[in-house]
Amino acid sequence: MSMTMALEAGRPPQQLRPDLWLFPPNRDCQGGSSWWLEHADEPVLIDCPPLTQATLEALEQLGAGRNPWILLTSREGHGRLRRLQERFGWPVLVQEQEAYLLPGVQPMQTFAEEHSTATGLRLLWTPGPTPGSCVVFAPSPANLLFCGRLLTPLSAGRLGPLRHGRTFHWPRQLRSLENLRDWLPSEASPDLASGAGLGALRGERLVAFSGWETSPPSS
């Protein structure tokens, strides 16, 4: 039986803009969100979408014979990456502290603190949610910050840090948020794309930069 025949049908990704798609929540990643971005002719898949027939068909069309990168923002976004990568053979980029979780995945590239891709996407190591968490900043014209689990939906139009039982190191997560503010260009005010489940946004998908809550919600 082929991989496709063995998978559930699933739902295709939702196109939000000419350059951006959002995949359905991934049960293998605690309902997390995966994104596809076209930036300056560089296609990237950010975190692993649900492994369904609809996902595979969409990726076939979006990849269109190219060799996109798969960027992983944390171990909570890995999902069933191995099966997906075996199907397409696309290279994977991950922060070095979480590469050991993906033995045998090739080709793979790791980075330590910062990394820039050929077309200007920038990655920053932001430990806290997990040891190798990172964010992906796509400058203009995309003007997006893919923040993984560093910022979590709190309510409609609001993202912020959220501590839960899977949090690796809470003080480091708060320091990572401070470092991220300093790292972003002073003139930048990108829309925010979370890698967590988006249910709290009540139908919204992207959050305006002004919706970044700097303090965690009070208990």
Accessible surface in RSA format (square Angstrom, percent):
REM  Atomic radii and reference values for relative SASA: ProtOr
REM  Chains: A
REM  Algorithm: Lee & Richards
REM  Probe-radius: 1.40
REM  Slices: 20
REM RES _ NUM      All-atoms   Total-Side   Main-Chain    Non-polar    All polar
REM                ABS   REL    ABS   REL    ABS   REL    ABS   REL    ABS   REL
RES MET A   1   187.82  97.3 100.70  66.6  87.12 207.4  98.61  83.8  89.21 118.2
RES SER A   2    59.80  50.5  44.73  59.7  15.07  34.7  51.08 108.8   8.72  12.2
RES MET A   3    44.91  23.3  31.60  20.9  13.32  31.7  36.03  30.6   8.89  11.8
RES THR A   4    40.66  28.9  40.27  40.8   0.40   0.9  34.05  45.7   6.62  10.0
RES MET A   5   139.19  72.1 112.79  74.6  26.40  62.8  90.81  77.2  48.38  64.1
RES ALA A   6    61.55  56.6  27.53  42.5  34.02  77.4  32.41  45.6  29.14  77.2
RES LEU A   7    15.30   8.5   6.43   4.6   8.87  22.3   7.78   5.5   7.52  20.2
RES GLU A   8    91.03  52.3  73.76  55.8  17.27  41.1  43.03  83.2  48.00  39.2
RES ALA A   9    70.17  64.5  61.65  95.1   8.53  19.4  61.74  86.9   8.43  22.3
RES GLY A  10    34.87  43.0   0.00   N/A  34.87  43.0  13.20  36.2  21.67  48.5
RES ARG A  11   147.37  61.9 144.70  73.8   2.67   6.4  63.39  86.6  83.98  50.9
RES PRO A  12    89.87  65.5  82.17  74.9   7.70  28.0  82.17  67.8   7.70  47.9
RES PRO A  13    19.91  14.5   5.62   5.1  14.29  51.9   5.62   4.6  14.29  88.8
RES GLN A  14    91.14  51.0  84.29  61.6   6.86  16.3  39.12  83.3  52.02  39.5
RES GLN A  15    99.60  55.7  72.31  52.8  27.29  65.0  22.65  48.2  76.95  58.4
RES LEU A  16    48.13  26.8  15.74  11.3  32.39  81.4  19.96  14.0  28.16  75.8
RES ARG A  17    60.78  25.5  53.52  27.3   7.26  17.3  41.71  57.0  19.08  11.6
RES PRO A  18   123.53  90.0 106.16  96.8  17.38  63.2 109.32  90.3  14.22  88.4
RES ASP A  19    29.96  21.0  29.41  29.3   0.55   1.3  19.57  46.0  10.39  10.4
RES LEU A  20     0.00   0.0   0.00   0.0   0.00   0.0   0.00   0.0   0.00   0.0
RES TRP A  21    37.55  15.1  37.55  18.2   0.00   0.0  24.70  13.2  12.85  20.9
RES LEU A  22    12.73   7.1  10.85   7.8   1.88   4.7  10.85   7.6   1.88   5.1
RES PHE A  23     3.36   1.7   0.00   0.0   3.36   8.7   0.30   0.2   3.06   8.8
RES PRO A  24    15.34  11.2   9.43   8.6   5.90  21.5  14.70  12.1   0.64   4.0
RES PRO A  25    81.13  59.1  70.53  64.3  10.60  38.5  70.94  58.6  10.20  63.4
RES ASN A  26     2.32   1.6   2.32   2.2   0.00   0.0   1.02   2.5   1.30   1.3
RES ARG A  27   189.72  79.7 165.15  84.2  24.58  58.5  80.94 110.6 108.79  65.9
RES ASP A  28    70.62  49.5  43.37  43.2  27.25  64.4  13.06  30.7  57.56  57.4
RES CYS A  29     3.76   2.8   2.79   3.1   0.96   2.3   2.96   7.5   0.79   0.9
RES GLN A  30    98.90  55.3  65.83  48.1  33.08  78.8  38.27  81.5  60.63  46.0
RES GLY A  31    21.97  27.1   0.00   N/A  21.97  27.1  18.67  51.2   3.31   7.4
RES GLY A  32     2.41   3.0   0.00   N/A   2.41   3.0   2.08   5.7   0.33   0.7
RES SER A  33     7.44   6.3   4.02   5.4   3.42   7.9   1.09   2.3   6.34   8.9
RES SER A  34     1.55   1.3   1.37   1.8   0.18   0.4   1.37   2.9   0.18   0.3
RES TRP A  35     2.17   0.9   2.17   1.0   0.00   0.0   2.01   1.1   0.15   0.2
RES TRP A  36     0.00   0.0   0.00   0.0   0.00   0.0   0.00   0.0   0.00   0.0
RES LEU A  37     0.00   0.0   0.00   0.0   0.00   0.0   0.00   0.0   0.00   0.0
RES GLU A  38    42.03  24.1  34.72  26.3   7.31  17.4  24.31  47.0  17.72  14.5
RES HIS A  39     6.86   3.7   5.31   3.7   1.55   4.0   2.87   3.0   3.99   4.6
RES ALA A  40    62.55  57.5  31.30  48.3  31.25  71.1  48.18  67.9  14.37  38.1
RES ASP A  41   137.12  96.0 112.27 111.7  24.84  58.7  31.25  73.5 105.87 105.6
RES GLU A  42    17.02   9.8  15.63  11.8   1.39   3.3  12.47  24.1   4.55   3.7
RES PRO A  43    10.24   7.5  10.02   9.1   0.21   0.8  10.02   8.3   0.21   1.3
RES VAL A  44     0.08   0.1   0.08   0.1   0.00   0.0   0.08   0.1   0.00   0.0
RES LEU A  45     0.00   0.0   0.00   0.0   0.00   0.0   0.00   0.0   0.00   0.0
RES ILE A  46     1.79   1.0   1.79   1.3   0.00   0.0   1.79   1.3   0.00   0.0
RES ASP A  47     7.02   4.9   7.02   7.0   0.00   0.0   2.83   6.7   4.19   4.2
RES CYS A  48     2.80   2.1   0.24   0.3   2.57   6.0   0.00   0.0   2.80   3.0
RES PRO A  49     0.91   0.7   0.00   0.0   0.91   3.3   0.00   0.0   0.91   5.6
RES PRO A  50    16.55  12.1  16.41  15.0   0.14   0.5  16.55  13.7   0.00   0.0
RES LEU A  51     2.77   1.5   0.44   0.3   2.33   5.8   0.44   0.3   2.33   6.3
RES THR A  52     7.99   5.7   7.99   8.1   0.00   0.0   7.72  10.4   0.27   0.4
RES GLN A  53    51.69  28.9  51.69  37.8   0.00   0.0   3.77   8.0  47.92  36.3
RES ALA A  54    12.59  11.6   8.45  13.0   4.14   9.4  11.24  15.8   1.35   3.6
RES THR A  55     0.00   0.0   0.00   0.0   0.00   0.0   0.00   0.0   0.00   0.0
RES LEU A  56     1.82   1.0   1.80   1.3   0.02   0.1   1.82   1.3   0.00   0.0
RES GLU A  57    96.23  55.2  94.13  71.2   2.10   5.0  35.53  68.7  60.70  49.6
RES ALA A  58    12.03  11.1   7.07  10.9   4.96  11.3  11.48  16.2   0.55   1.5
RES LEU A  59     0.00   0.0   0.00   0.0   0.00   0.0   0.00   0.0   0.00   0.0
RES GLU A  60    86.93  49.9  75.26  56.9  11.67  27.8  28.68  55.5  58.25  47.6
RES GLN A  61   142.79  79.8 121.55  88.8  21.24  50.6  46.12  98.2  96.66  73.3
RES LEU A  62    24.12  13.4  19.10  13.7   5.02  12.6  22.73  16.0   1.39   3.7
RES GLY A  63     2.27   2.8   0.00   N/A   2.27   2.8   2.27   6.2   0.00   0.0
RES ALA A  64    69.63  64.0  38.60  59.6  31.03  70.6  50.95  71.7  18.68  49.5
RES GLY A  65    88.68 109.4   0.00   N/A  88.68 109.4  42.89 117.7  45.79 102.5
RES ARG A  66    97.41  40.9  78.02  39.8  19.39  46.2  60.16  82.2  37.26  22.6
RES ASN A  67    98.06  67.6  80.23  77.5  17.82  42.9  31.27  75.3  66.79  64.6
RES PRO A  68     0.65   0.5   0.00   0.0   0.65   2.4   0.65   0.5   0.00   0.0
RES TRP A  69    68.98  27.7  68.98  33.4   0.00   0.0  44.87  23.9  24.12  39.1
RES ILE A  70     0.44   0.3   0.44   0.3   0.00   0.0   0.44   0.3   0.00   0.0
RES LEU A  71     0.30   0.2   0.30   0.2   0.00   0.0   0.30   0.2   0.00   0.0
RES LEU A  72     0.80   0.4   0.00   0.0   0.80   2.0   0.06   0.0   0.74   2.0
RES THR A  73     2.61   1.9   2.00   2.0   0.61   1.4   0.62   0.8   2.00   3.0
RES SER A  74     1.22   1.0   0.60   0.8   0.62   1.4   0.76   1.6   0.46   0.7
RES ARG A  75    90.43  38.0  77.82  39.7  12.62  30.0  18.75  25.6  71.69  43.4
RES GLU A  76    21.18  12.2  14.58  11.0   6.61  15.7  14.52  28.1   6.67   5.4
RES GLY A  77     4.05   5.0   0.00   N/A   4.05   5.0   4.00  11.0   0.05   0.1
RES HIS A  78    14.56   8.0  14.56  10.1   0.00   0.0  10.15  10.5   4.40   5.1
RES GLY A  79    30.08  37.1   0.00   N/A  30.08  37.1   3.32   9.1  26.76  59.9
RES ARG A  80    94.26  39.6  88.06  44.9   6.20  14.8  43.03  58.8  51.22  31.0
RES LEU A  81     1.33   0.7   0.38   0.3   0.95   2.4   0.38   0.3   0.95   2.6
RES ARG A  82    93.68  39.3  92.74  47.3   0.95   2.3  45.44  62.1  48.25  29.2
RES ARG A  83    80.20  33.7  80.11  40.8   0.09   0.2  35.80  48.9  44.40  26.9
RES LEU A  84     0.28   0.2   0.11   0.1   0.18   0.4   0.11   0.1   0.18   0.5
RES GLN A  85     8.09   4.5   7.67   5.6   0.42   1.0   0.07   0.1   8.02   6.1
RES GLU A  86   121.31  69.6  87.99  66.6  33.32  79.3  41.38  80.0  79.93  65.3
RES ARG A  87    92.01  38.6  62.28  31.7  29.73  70.8  26.52  36.3  65.49  39.7
RES PHE A  88    37.01  18.5  11.54   7.2  25.47  66.3  15.70   9.5  21.31  61.0
RES GLY A  89    36.32  44.8   0.00   N/A  36.32  44.8  25.50  70.0  10.82  24.2
RES TRP A  90    12.64   5.1  12.64   6.1   0.00   0.0   4.51   2.4   8.13  13.2
RES PRO A  91    10.56   7.7  10.56   9.6   0.00   0.0  10.56   8.7   0.00   0.0
RES VAL A  92     0.00   0.0   0.00   0.0   0.00   0.0   0.00   0.0   0.00   0.0
RES LEU A  93     2.07   1.2   2.05   1.5   0.01   0.0   2.05   1.4   0.01   0.0
RES VAL A  94     1.04   0.7   0.92   0.8   0.11   0.3   1.04   0.9   0.00   0.0
RES GLN A  95     1.50   0.8   1.50   1.1   0.00   0.0   0.00   0.0   1.50   1.1
RES GLU A  96    89.98  51.7  75.89  57.4  14.10  33.6  17.42  33.7  72.56  59.2
RES GLN A  97    74.16  41.5  61.11  44.7  13.05  31.1  25.41  54.1  48.75  37.0
RES GLU A  98     1.58   0.9   1.58   1.2   0.00   0.0   1.51   2.9   0.07   0.1
RES ALA A  99    21.26  19.5  16.66  25.7   4.60  10.5  16.84  23.7   4.42  11.7
RES TYR A 100   153.94  71.9 129.03  73.4  24.91  64.8 113.24  85.1  40.69  50.2
RES LEU A 101    66.62  37.1  45.62  32.6  20.99  52.8  49.05  34.4  17.57  47.3
RES LEU A 102    12.65   7.0  10.12   7.2   2.53   6.3  10.12   7.1   2.53   6.8
RES PRO A 103    87.10  63.5  74.35  67.8  12.75  46.3  84.61  69.9   2.49  15.5
RES GLY A 104    69.93  86.2   0.00   N/A  69.93  86.2  34.48  94.6  35.45  79.4
RES VAL A 105     3.14   2.1   0.36   0.3   2.78   6.7   2.33   2.0   0.82   2.2
RES GLN A 106   125.51  70.2 109.80  80.2  15.71  37.4  49.44 105.2  76.07  57.7
RES PRO A 107    67.22  49.0  66.42  60.5   0.80   2.9  67.22  55.5   0.00   0.0
RES MET A 108    43.81  22.7  13.56   9.0  30.25  72.0   5.14   4.4  38.67  51.2
RES GLN A 109    73.29  41.0  68.89  50.3   4.40  10.5  28.42  60.5  44.87  34.0
RES THR A 110    59.51  42.3  41.30  41.9  18.21  43.4  14.39  19.3  45.12  68.2
RES PHE A 111    11.98   6.0   3.98   2.5   8.00  20.8  11.98   7.3   0.00   0.0
RES ALA A 112    46.19  42.5  40.82  63.0   5.37  12.2  41.25  58.1   4.94  13.1
RES GLU A 113   113.56  65.2 111.55  84.4   2.02   4.8  28.91  55.9  84.65  69.1
RES GLU A 114   102.59  58.9  80.67  61.0  21.92  52.2  23.15  44.8  79.44  64.9
RES HIS A 115    42.66  23.3  34.41  23.9   8.26  21.1  21.26  21.9  21.40  24.9
RES SER A 116    72.53  61.3  51.08  68.2  21.45  49.4  28.70  61.1  43.83  61.4
RES THR A 117    20.36  14.5   7.09   7.2  13.28  31.6  12.10  16.3   8.26  12.5
RES ALA A 118   108.93 100.2  58.56  90.4  50.37 114.6  72.02 101.4  36.91  97.8
RES THR A 119    46.94  33.4  26.33  26.7  20.61  49.1  35.55  47.8  11.39  17.2
RES GLY A 120    29.11  35.9   0.00   N/A  29.11  35.9  26.34  72.3   2.77   6.2
RES LEU A 121     0.00   0.0   0.00   0.0   0.00   0.0   0.00   0.0   0.00   0.0
RES ARG A 122    63.55  26.7  63.55  32.4   0.00   0.0  24.99  34.1  38.57  23.4
RES LEU A 123     0.56   0.3   0.33   0.2   0.23   0.6   0.33   0.2   0.23   0.6
RES LEU A 124    16.22   9.0  16.22  11.6   0.00   0.0  16.22  11.4   0.00   0.0
RES TRP A 125    55.77  22.4  45.01  21.8  10.76  25.3  45.01  24.0  10.76  17.5
RES THR A 126     0.60   0.4   0.55   0.6   0.04   0.1   0.43   0.6   0.16   0.2
RES PRO A 127    11.92   8.7  11.92  10.9   0.00   0.0  11.92   9.8   0.00   0.0
RES GLY A 128     0.00   0.0   0.00   N/A   0.00   0.0   0.00   0.0   0.00   0.0
RES PRO A 129     8.63   6.3   5.38   4.9   3.24  11.8   6.72   5.5   1.91  11.8
RES THR A 130     0.66   0.5   0.66   0.7   0.00   0.0   0.66   0.9   0.00   0.0
RES PRO A 131    23.09  16.8  22.29  20.3   0.79   2.9  22.78  18.8   0.31   1.9
RES GLY A 132     0.72   0.9   0.00   N/A   0.72   0.9   0.00   0.0   0.72   1.6
RES SER A 133     2.82   2.4   2.82   3.8   0.00   0.0   2.73   5.8   0.09   0.1
RES CYS A 134     1.72   1.3   0.15   0.2   1.57   3.7   0.00   0.0   1.72   1.9
RES VAL A 135     0.00   0.0   0.00   0.0   0.00   0.0   0.00   0.0   0.00   0.0
RES VAL A 136     0.10   0.1   0.10   0.1   0.00   0.0   0.10   0.1   0.00   0.0
RES PHE A 137     6.54   3.3   6.54   4.0   0.00   0.0   6.54   4.0   0.00   0.0
RES ALA A 138     0.00   0.0   0.00   0.0   0.00   0.0   0.00   0.0   0.00   0.0
RES PRO A 139    40.32  29.4  39.56  36.1   0.76   2.8  40.32  33.3   0.00   0.0
RES SER A 140    92.47  78.1  71.14  94.9  21.33  49.1  41.19  87.7  51.29  71.9
RES PRO A 141   118.64  86.5  94.42  86.1  24.22  88.1  97.30  80.3  21.34 132.6
RES ALA A 142     1.25   1.1   0.18   0.3   1.07   2.4   0.33   0.5   0.92   2.4
RES ASN A 143    56.94  39.3  56.33  54.4   0.62   1.5  14.32  34.5  42.63  41.2
RES LEU A 144     0.00   0.0   0.00   0.0   0.00   0.0   0.00   0.0   0.00   0.0
RES LEU A 145     0.00   0.0   0.00   0.0   0.00   0.0   0.00   0.0   0.00   0.0
RES PHE A 146     1.80   0.9   1.80   1.1   0.00   0.0   1.80   1.1   0.00   0.0
RES CYS A 147     0.33   0.3   0.00   0.0   0.33   0.8   0.00   0.0   0.33   0.4
RES GLY A 148     2.61   3.2   0.00   N/A   2.61   3.2   1.52   4.2   1.08   2.4
RES ARG A 149    20.04   8.4  14.11   7.2   5.93  14.1   5.82   7.9  14.22   8.6
RES LEU A 150     1.69   0.9   1.17   0.8   0.52   1.3   1.17   0.8   0.52   1.4
RES LEU A 151     0.00   0.0   0.00   0.0   0.00   0.0   0.00   0.0   0.00   0.0
RES THR A 152    21.41  15.2  21.41  21.7   0.00   0.0  16.33  21.9   5.07   7.7
RES PRO A 153     8.08   5.9   0.84   0.8   7.24  26.3   0.84   0.7   7.24  45.0
RES LEU A 154    36.51  20.3   9.37   6.7  27.15  68.2  12.84   9.0  23.68  63.7
RES SER A 155    23.11  19.5  22.28  29.7   0.82   1.9  18.70  39.8   4.41   6.2
RES ALA A 156    42.45  39.0  26.88  41.5  15.57  35.4  27.06  38.1  15.39  40.8
RES GLY A 157    27.85  34.3   0.00   N/A  27.85  34.3  20.04  55.0   7.81  17.5
RES ARG A 158    84.86  35.6  84.86  43.3   0.00   0.0  35.64  48.7  49.22  29.8
RES LEU A 159     0.53   0.3   0.53   0.4   0.00   0.0   0.53   0.4   0.00   0.0
RES GLY A 160     0.00   0.0   0.00   N/A   0.00   0.0   0.00   0.0   0.00   0.0
RES PRO A 161     0.00   0.0   0.00   0.0   0.00   0.0   0.00   0.0   0.00   0.0
RES LEU A 162    63.05  35.1  59.09  42.3   3.97  10.0  59.09  41.5   3.97  10.7
RES ARG A 163   157.51  66.1 135.42  69.0  22.08  52.6  33.93  46.4 123.58  74.9
RES HIS A 164    68.06  37.2  50.34  35.0  17.72  45.3  48.78  50.3  19.28  22.4
RES GLY A 165    88.46 109.1   0.00   N/A  88.46 109.1  45.12 123.8  43.34  97.1
RES ARG A 166   106.81  44.8  93.58  47.7  13.23  31.5  55.93  76.4  50.89  30.8
RES THR A 167    25.01  17.8   4.66   4.7  20.35  48.5   3.73   5.0  21.28  32.2
RES PHE A 168    87.02  43.5  59.44  36.8  27.59  71.8  65.22  39.5  21.80  62.4
RES HIS A 169    69.33  37.9  65.16  45.3   4.17  10.7  39.95  41.2  29.38  34.2
RES TRP A 170    32.26  12.9  28.57  13.8   3.69   8.7  13.88   7.4  18.38  29.8
RES PRO A 171    68.52  49.9  64.55  58.8   3.98  14.5  67.67  55.9   0.86   5.3
RES ARG A 172    72.41  30.4  71.40  36.4   1.02   2.4  11.10  15.2  61.32  37.2
RES GLN A 173     2.37   1.3   2.37   1.7   0.00   0.0   0.00   0.0   2.37   1.8
RES LEU A 174    55.02  30.6  53.15  38.0   1.87   4.7  53.40  37.5   1.63   4.4
RES ARG A 175   127.71  53.6 127.34  64.9   0.37   0.9  60.66  82.9  67.05  40.6
RES SER A 176     3.95   3.3   2.97   4.0   0.97   2.2   0.94   2.0   3.01   4.2
RES LEU A 177    10.16   5.7   9.80   7.0   0.36   0.9  10.14   7.1   0.02   0.1
RES GLU A 178   115.92  66.6 111.11  84.1   4.81  11.4  40.90  79.1  75.02  61.2
RES ASN A 179    89.28  61.6  85.83  82.9   3.45   8.3  18.19  43.8  71.09  68.7
RES LEU A 180     0.00   0.0   0.00   0.0   0.00   0.0   0.00   0.0   0.00   0.0
RES ARG A 181    88.50  37.2  72.43  36.9  16.07  38.3  39.83  54.4  48.67  29.5
RES ASP A 182   124.77  87.4  93.60  93.2  31.17  73.7  33.19  78.1  91.58  91.3
RES TRP A 183    34.73  13.9  16.87   8.2  17.86  41.9  25.57  13.6   9.16  14.9
RES LEU A 184    11.04   6.2   4.57   3.3   6.47  16.3   4.57   3.2   6.47  17.4
RES PRO A 185    41.98  30.6  27.67  25.2  14.31  52.0  39.18  32.3   2.80  17.4
RES SER A 186   120.81 102.1  75.92 101.3  44.89 103.4  58.20 123.9  62.60  87.7
RES GLU A 187   145.21  83.4 112.05  84.8  33.16  78.9  76.27 147.5  68.94  56.3
RES ALA A 188    18.60  17.1   3.86   6.0  14.74  33.5   9.84  13.9   8.76  23.2
RES SER A 189    64.95  54.9  55.80  74.5   9.15  21.1  25.25  53.8  39.70  55.6
RES PRO A 190     0.00   0.0   0.00   0.0   0.00   0.0   0.00   0.0   0.00   0.0
RES ASP A 191    47.89  33.5  47.89  47.7   0.00   0.0   1.93   4.5  45.96  45.8
RES LEU A 192     0.30   0.2   0.00   0.0   0.30   0.8   0.00   0.0   0.30   0.8
RES ALA A 193     0.60   0.5   0.00   0.0   0.60   1.4   0.00   0.0   0.60   1.6
RES SER A 194     1.35   1.1   0.39   0.5   0.96   2.2   0.39   0.8   0.96   1.3
RES GLY A 195     4.08   5.0   0.00   N/A   4.08   5.0   1.94   5.3   2.14   4.8
RES ALA A 196     9.19   8.5   9.19  14.2   0.00   0.0   9.19  12.9   0.00   0.0
RES GLY A 197    31.08  38.3   0.00   N/A  31.08  38.3  17.98  49.3  13.10  29.3
RES LEU A 198    18.55  10.3  11.66   8.3   6.89  17.3  12.32   8.7   6.23  16.8
RES GLY A 199    67.88  83.7   0.00   N/A  67.88  83.7  47.07 129.2  20.81  46.6
RES ALA A 200    41.72  38.4  24.86  38.4  16.87  38.4  35.96  50.6   5.76  15.3
RES LEU A 201     0.76   0.4   0.70   0.5   0.05   0.1   0.70   0.5   0.05   0.1
RES ARG A 202   185.01  77.7 149.17  76.0  35.84  85.3  60.68  82.9 124.33  75.4
RES GLY A 203    57.33  70.7   0.00   N/A  57.33  70.7  30.62  84.0  26.70  59.8
RES GLU A 204    73.12  42.0  65.84  49.8   7.28  17.3  36.66  70.9  36.46  29.8
RES ARG A 205    78.34  32.9  73.43  37.4   4.91  11.7  14.54  19.9  63.81  38.7
RES LEU A 206    40.21  22.4  23.15  16.6  17.06  42.9  23.30  16.4  16.91  45.5
RES VAL A 207     2.68   1.8   0.67   0.6   2.02   4.9   2.68   2.3   0.00   0.0
RES ALA A 208    57.78  53.1  48.74  75.2   9.04  20.6  49.51  69.7   8.27  21.9
RES PHE A 209    41.96  21.0  37.72  23.4   4.25  11.1  37.72  22.9   4.25  12.2
RES SER A 210   108.43  91.6  69.39  92.6  39.04  89.9  57.67 122.8  50.76  71.1
RES GLY A 211     8.69  10.7   0.00   N/A   8.69  10.7   8.64  23.7   0.05   0.1
RES TRP A 212    13.50   5.4   1.90   0.9  11.60  27.2   0.46   0.2  13.04  21.2
RES GLU A 213    59.36  34.1  57.92  43.8   1.44   3.4   3.10   6.0  56.26  45.9
RES THR A 214    92.05  65.5  71.92  72.9  20.13  48.0  47.80  64.2  44.25  66.9
RES SER A 215    74.60  63.0  66.67  89.0   7.93  18.3  34.38  73.2  40.21  56.3
RES PRO A 216    52.41  38.2  39.71  36.2  12.70  46.2  39.71  32.8  12.70  78.9
RES PRO A 217    60.33  44.0  35.33  32.2  25.01  90.9  45.54  37.6  14.79  91.9
RES SER A 218   113.40  95.8  78.39 104.6  35.01  80.7  52.01 110.7  61.39  86.0
RES SER A 219   162.73 137.5  86.77 115.8  75.95 175.0  87.46 186.2  75.27 105.4
END  Absolute sums over single chains surface
CHAIN  1 A     9651.2       7204.2       2447.0       5008.7       4642.6
END  Absolute sums over all chains
TOTAL          9651.2       7204.2       2447.0       5008.7       4642.6
